[in-house]
Amino acid sequence: MESGDLRIFQAVAREGSITKAAQVLNYVQSNVTNRIQFLEAQLRIPLFRRTNRGMILTPAGENLLEYADQILTLMDEAVKSTQYSEHPAGPLRIGSIETTAVIHLTSLITAYHSRYPEVNLSLITGETHGLLQKVLDYKLDGAFVYGPIDQPDIESVTAFEEELVLISEPGLSDMRELLTKPMLFFDVGCTHRAKAERFLDESGIPSYQIMEFGTLEMIINGVSAGLGVSMLPQSSIAKAEEAGLIASHGLPEDYRELQVWFVHRRDSVFSSALSALLQMIEQA
């Protein structure tokens, strides 16, 4: 079994399609098909079910993918460890919660790219739990998430300090009335939800409705239209508040503090690119 075959297998598994995998890898489609067939013949077991919806992993394929991810990550880390230099270069895959990406990361990434133009930096957004799992699975070199994070395989550094506020449509001020309205949050995994639920319980609100939205803009628009209220970092709603679209309300001290942490695996081989990013975060 060769690493090249594992990379092809990994691409087909992630893309769910021979055609898409060939495009991602910049390979001829027939070559991808032949390598998958060769790998299955070598292992003497089907790795995919061919369906109208694409290539679906069999249980054996799912097991192999776990090992393929680890093996290929270790190979990439081995290459990085030999390429450490004073001039950061190569790939750097990071993730971020959406509010931090929108408010803080544009200036940080711009400064980073200006200083280290040879680094091929990619950024994806998601929620804290999903991003943390991608870091643990070696799919991201690091991520900006809400913390603190208590995980033995993770190291973290505080990146940004935020203030959490309650937002509503303009013209409302009675806190108890506001808390009876539906709470608008990101999809399942939103870190603010636990704080909100604890706050509602301690405020004597016996039942409440939670509505899930995919983006920050959708939440702000929903609040502005009177659909409900939300708890968000003050920096992420400042422009909407200045424009008169929403109103913000201070929370008790136990609930207002919000920290964004940059996390990475404790056993990561530090590339020059990752080390340079950590240095910029600590300086900021």
Residue pairs with C-beta under 8 A, 6 or more apart in sequence:
1 39
1 42
1 43
3 71
3 72
3 75
4 35
5 35
5 38
5 39
6 68
6 71
6 72
7 25
7 72
8 21
8 25
8 27
8 32
8 35
8 36
8 39
9 35
9 36
9 39
9 47
9 61
9 64
9 65
9 68
10 65
10 68
10 69
10 72
11 21
11 24
11 25
11 32
12 18
12 21
12 32
12 36
12 48
12 55
13 48
13 55
13 57
13 61
13 65
13 68
14 21
15 21
15 24
16 53
16 54
16 55
16 56
17 54
17 55
18 29
18 32
18 33
18 36
18 55
19 29
21 27
21 32
22 28
22 29
22 31
22 32
25 32
36 47
36 48
39 47
40 46
40 47
40 48
43 60
43 64
45 58
45 60
46 58
46 60
46 61
47 57
47 58
47 60
47 61
47 64
48 55
48 56
48 57
48 58
48 61
49 55
49 56
49 57
49 58
57 65
69 137
69 138
69 139
70 138
73 138
77 268
77 269
78 269
80 90
80 269
80 271
81 269
83 89
83 90
83 271
83 272
84 270
84 271
84 272
85 272
86 272
87 116
87 118
87 272
88 116
88 118
88 119
88 271
88 272
88 273
88 275
88 276
89 116
89 118
89 119
89 272
89 273
90 118
90 119
90 120
90 271
90 272
90 273
91 119
91 120
91 121
91 122
91 273
92 119
92 120
92 121
92 122
92 141
92 271
92 273
92 274
92 277
93 122
93 124
93 139
93 140
93 141
94 121
94 122
94 123
94 124
94 140
94 141
94 142
94 143
94 144
94 277
95 123
95 124
95 125
95 126
95 131
95 134
95 135
95 140
95 142
95 143
95 144
95 145
96 105
96 123
96 124
96 125
96 126
96 131
96 143
96 144
96 145
97 125
97 126
97 127
97 128
97 131
97 144
97 145
97 146
97 191
97 260
98 125
98 126
98 186
98 215
98 216
99 216
99 232
99 233
99 235
99 236
100 144
100 159
100 160
100 260
101 123
101 125
101 144
102 216
102 236
103 233
103 235
103 236
104 144
104 159
104 160
104 235
104 260
105 123
105 144
108 280
108 281
108 284
109 121
109 123
111 280
112 119
112 121
112 276
112 277
112 280
113 119
113 121
115 276
115 280
116 273
116 276
119 273
119 276
121 273
124 140
126 134
127 186
127 187
127 188
127 189
127 190
127 191
128 145
128 146
128 189
128 191
129 189
130 189
131 140
131 143
131 144
131 145
132 143
132 145
132 149
132 151
132 154
132 263
134 140
134 143
135 141
135 142
135 143
135 154
135 263
135 264
135 265
136 151
136 153
136 154
136 265
138 265
141 264
141 268
141 271
141 273
141 274
142 262
142 263
142 264
142 274
142 277
142 278
143 262
143 263
143 264
144 159
144 160
144 260
144 261
144 262
145 191
145 260
145 261
145 263
146 191
146 192
146 258
146 259
146 260
146 261
147 156
147 158
147 259
147 260
147 261
147 263
148 156
148 259
148 261
149 156
149 261
149 263
152 266
153 265
153 266
153 267
154 263
154 264
154 265
154 266
155 263
155 264
155 265
155 266
156 261
156 262
156 263
156 264
157 261
157 262
157 278
157 281
157 282
158 259
158 260
158 261
159 260
159 261
159 262
159 281
159 284
160 259
160 260
161 257
161 258
161 259
161 260
162 233
162 234
162 235
162 258
162 259
162 260
163 233
163 234
163 235
163 256
163 257
163 258
164 192
164 195
164 231
164 232
164 233
164 234
164 251
164 255
164 256
164 257
164 258
165 231
165 232
165 233
165 234
165 237
165 248
165 249
165 250
165 251
165 256
166 175
166 178
166 229
166 230
166 231
166 248
166 249
166 250
166 251
167 220
167 223
167 229
167 230
167 231
167 232
167 237
167 241
167 246
167 247
167 248
167 249
168 178
168 181
168 223
168 229
168 246
168 247
168 249
169 223
169 224
169 225
169 226
169 246
169 247
170 244
170 245
170 246
170 247
171 247
172 178
172 247
173 247
173 249
175 203
175 249
176 203
176 205
178 229
178 249
179 199
179 200
179 203
179 205
179 208
179 229
180 205
180 208
181 228
181 229
182 208
182 209
182 210
182 211
182 227
182 228
182 229
183 193
183 196
183 200
183 208
183 209
183 210
183 211
183 228
183 229
183 230
183 231
184 210
184 211
184 213
184 219
184 222
184 223
184 227
184 228
184 229
184 230
185 192
185 193
185 196
185 210
185 211
185 212
185 213
185 219
185 230
185 231
186 212
186 213
186 214
186 216
186 219
187 212
187 213
187 214
188 212
190 212
192 231
192 232
193 210
195 231
195 255
196 231
197 208
198 255
199 231
199 251
199 252
199 255
200 208
209 228
211 222
211 227
211 228
213 219
213 222
216 232
216 236
219 230
219 232
220 230
220 232
220 237
220 240
220 245
220 246
222 228
222 230
223 229
223 230
223 246
224 240
224 245
224 246
231 251
231 255
233 258
234 248
237 246
237 248
240 246
241 247
241 248
250 256
262 277
262 278
262 281
264 274
264 278
268 274
